[in-house]
């Protein structure tokens, strides 16, 4: 009774340890092959067996030929070769899977000879291991996922119900891991396809925009020549040339916006980050747009913080961001309105805000304004010119700088857009931590991941003890 109690307690200890080890293994986001290697290693070390072989199935191809194999250092790696499946060995495992039962063999040599003779040895006869537990693993719909095999070099006294229950429990964990890894691989493939599609779209837009640049440049150049060489003043001709020039400029702006957004969204885009004070940029952009604002009878002013607003960024991109935000405010503010560009800073962040008392944005459109080519109903109705890419470019630039952007607006009252960047010191600290993390990951990748054996598990009768000499163990089994 005491011996049976110890065995049951040993089984519970192993199940608890194995469950904890499998639960602690970081398998989420890992491909199937790595998942199988990690599980085989963990199971083999905790259960202290001579081999773990996991045969997985492929779609419409049945059980694969080569299993994922783990064995301790004491076992010669050459012993894995007989585990590769032949047709007859595969038929054996497929038959086992159809019966949906766990097969436990204490001594392969003691099995009766099969009635049919065949030159090709069966799986058990040629595996090179004397004892096996083979457990089919199915998903919730009954489809075969894998066959889990635990083998011993020498015969074992018995495989009892506790042993089989433990292997079945491992099989359940294995099945969940296989499903999870397969889902991850399918998801990764979909992501890769979407990335390829997005890259192809960006390349098309970039090529298309470049091809449009050349004829537009010629149109604008010849329009200027015609205006300069007009000779006699002809109001109709001047008006038509002005229309040509205006539309050429509009197309040029659209092309530049498409190119900018294409570059910002490119996977190979390399941003050059340096310390940039936003205050001089704000002053320069406001000064450059004052004539445009004055033409619409708008008040445009800047209020910058006296302590400076230093971020880690690309000055050209940040200037483009400011130009887009202020230009948008000018376009959507009625004559007599006011626009204010302001900066503020703390030790951890810098905030840039552009506020106007213009036409505002309806609540149901506010989430969409940062999308590409979005044109609000009011802008369309009032025929306000624009490409619908300005705020999409703003959002892309903000993301490149690790910042956030939010919008507050009431129709008829105006709009305020706030961009929050990490301060230069915070951004530099983040980049340093990211670099250290990348270096540490690279160092770990150069080392083999070898799970540590669990010293708290006794040798017991549950699984044979490999701490003893194989010859001594064989003698004890013979007795």
Protein Blocks (a to p, Z undefined) as FASTA:
>chain_A
ZZmmmmmmmmmmmmmmmmmmmmmpcfehpafklmmmmmmmmmmmmnopabdcdddddehk
ajafbdcddddfklcfklmmmmpccfklmmmmmmmmmnopacddfblklpccdfbdcfbd
cfklmnopabdcddddddfkopafbdcddddfbdcfbdcfklmmmmmmmmmmmmmmmmmm
mmmmmmmmmmmmmmmmmmmmmmmmmmmmmmmmmmmmmmmmmmmmmmmmnopadfklmmmm
mmmmmmmmmmmmmmmmmmmmmmmmpmkbccddddddfklmmmmmmmmmmmmmmmnopacd
ddddfkbpaddddfklmmmmmmmmmmmmmmmpcehiacdddddddfkbccdddddfbebp
afklmmmmmpghiacfklmmnopacehlmmmmmmmmmmmnopacdddddehkapcddddd
ddfklmmmmmmmmmmmmmmmmmmmmpccdddddfkbcfbjmbccfkbcfklmmmmmmZZ
